[in-house]
Amino acid sequence: MEGEFTGKEVYKQKFCPQNYLNTYLSFESEDSLNYGNAFTTVLDKLHKAFTKDGIRGDTLIDIGSGPSIHHLLSACESFKEIIVSDFLEQNREEVKKWLKKDSETFDWAPVLKYVCQLEGDRERWMEKEEKLRKAIKQVLKCDVTLANPFDPVVVHPADCVLSTYCIEAACKDLSIYRSAMKNLFSLVKPGGRLILVVALGATFYMVGPNKFSSLYLTPEVVRDVLKGAGFDSVSSEVVGFTFPPGICDAYDSLFVVARKPN
Ligand SMILES: C[S@@+](CC[C@H](N)C(=O)[O-])C[C@H]1O[C@@H](n2cnc3c(N)ncnc32)[C@H](O)[C@@H]1O
């Protein structure tokens, strides 16, 4: 692991939502979405999971959403209710701004059009934006290192728990990562799914000028941890992309679908 673990106080002081969105999710044009950007690869996999693979239900909980909503654009077609969550107030505020249609909000139009294109009708992107706004019922504080990540709020287990690039950022070592996965296990209904997108082999990621640590993970370790937490039928796929040099040293990302036994 390169450098120090980025603790909660550093996150509070140095994680700037606008810098994060501009670094990872700002597309100058729709065309730039088609050149193998990391997040479009993830959007493709989520589209497949929530449509072709039929992962659906009443409720989905997104853990460590950050200031982002892109990863929920396919989910809102398959889940009636979505709970968004993050450790940081500034990230939750950014999502709330988008929910309220604040004029200062991030422009998600290129990403919306990309996902609508995947679904077969690029022109319905404004309708989808409204559909996602309506599906998001709560924006909650969460901390994956707590046995109840929403403490003191109690959230009923969901049909699906989703988390993209969060748990490796939140955990200092493998033992904390193992207990965080057990915490997520408790949020999934029996027979429900956990979907994870994991930065592989990463030691850091940048948000503007600030460096944040990442727990170094391999596909074997992630699968072993999920089995240890109680999930069965863990399927995973290395998706095949790298971040631009200097932004994040992940060698690839892992897309994981794990099932909680009945
Ligand atoms: C790399 S960002 C990923 C954001 C978003 N899921 C995405 O894919 O764009 C990592 C997120 O983890 C959140 N985070 C860090 N520590 C956390 C913790 N202990 N519990 C929950 N979230 C945490 C950060 O606030 C940040 O939003």
Ligand as a Chemical Component Dictionary entry (heavy atoms), coordinates in Angstrom:
data_LIG
# 
_chem_comp.id                   LIG 
_chem_comp.type                 NON-POLYMER 
_chem_comp.pdbx_formal_charge   0 
_chem_comp.three_letter_code    LIG 
# 
loop_
_chem_comp_atom.comp_id 
_chem_comp_atom.atom_id 
_chem_comp_atom.alt_atom_id 
_chem_comp_atom.type_symbol 
_chem_comp_atom.charge 
_chem_comp_atom.model_Cartn_x 
_chem_comp_atom.model_Cartn_y 
_chem_comp_atom.model_Cartn_z 
_chem_comp_atom.pdbx_ordinal 
LIG C1  C1  C 0  -14.351 6.524 -5.124 1  
LIG S1  S1  S 1  -15.784 7.208 -4.385 2  
LIG C2  C2  C 0  -17.062 6.274 -5.211 3  
LIG C3  C3  C 0  -18.345 7.029 -5.360 4  
LIG C4  C4  C 0  -19.432 6.388 -6.251 5  
LIG N1  N1  N 0  -19.892 5.122 -5.710 6  
LIG C5  C5  C 0  -18.996 6.237 -7.671 7  
LIG O1  O1  O 0  -18.842 5.102 -8.153 8  
LIG O2  O2  O -1 -18.795 7.265 -8.325 9  
LIG C6  C6  C 0  -15.705 6.489 -2.752 10 
LIG C7  C7  C 0  -16.839 6.919 -1.845 11 
LIG O3  O3  O 0  -16.756 6.191 -0.612 12 
LIG C8  C8  C 0  -17.219 7.055 0.411  13 
LIG N2  N2  N 0  -16.728 6.537 1.704  14 
LIG C9  C9  C 0  -15.503 6.649 2.241  15 
LIG N3  N3  N 0  -15.468 6.065 3.443  16 
LIG C10 C10 C 0  -16.706 5.566 3.683  17 
LIG C11 C11 C 0  -17.303 4.845 4.753  18 
LIG N4  N4  N 0  -16.619 4.522 5.851  19 
LIG N5  N5  N 0  -18.598 4.460 4.629  20 
LIG C12 C12 C 0  -19.314 4.785 3.516  21 
LIG N6  N6  N 0  -18.811 5.479 2.469  22 
LIG C13 C13 C 0  -17.522 5.855 2.556  23 
LIG C14 C14 C 0  -16.642 8.390 0.038  24 
LIG O4  O4  O 0  -17.301 9.458 0.690  25 
LIG C15 C15 C 0  -16.818 8.394 -1.466 26 
LIG O5  O5  O 0  -18.038 8.967 -1.826 27 
# 
loop_
_chem_comp_bond.comp_id 
_chem_comp_bond.atom_id_1 
_chem_comp_bond.atom_id_2 
_chem_comp_bond.value_order 
_chem_comp_bond.pdbx_ordinal 
LIG C1  S1  SING 1  
LIG S1  C2  SING 2  
LIG S1  C6  SING 3  
LIG C2  C3  SING 4  
LIG C3  C4  SING 5  
LIG C4  N1  SING 6  
LIG C4  C5  SING 7  
LIG C5  O1  DOUB 8  
LIG C5  O2  SING 9  
LIG C6  C7  SING 10 
LIG C7  O3  SING 11 
LIG C7  C15 SING 12 
LIG O3  C8  SING 13 
LIG C8  N2  SING 14 
LIG C8  C14 SING 15 
LIG N2  C9  SING 16 
LIG N2  C13 SING 17 
LIG C9  N3  DOUB 18 
LIG N3  C10 SING 19 
LIG C10 C11 SING 20 
LIG C10 C13 DOUB 21 
LIG C11 N4  SING 22 
LIG C11 N5  DOUB 23 
LIG N5  C12 SING 24 
LIG C12 N6  DOUB 25 
LIG N6  C13 SING 26 
LIG C14 O4  SING 27 
LIG C14 C15 SING 28 
LIG C15 O5  SING 29 
# 
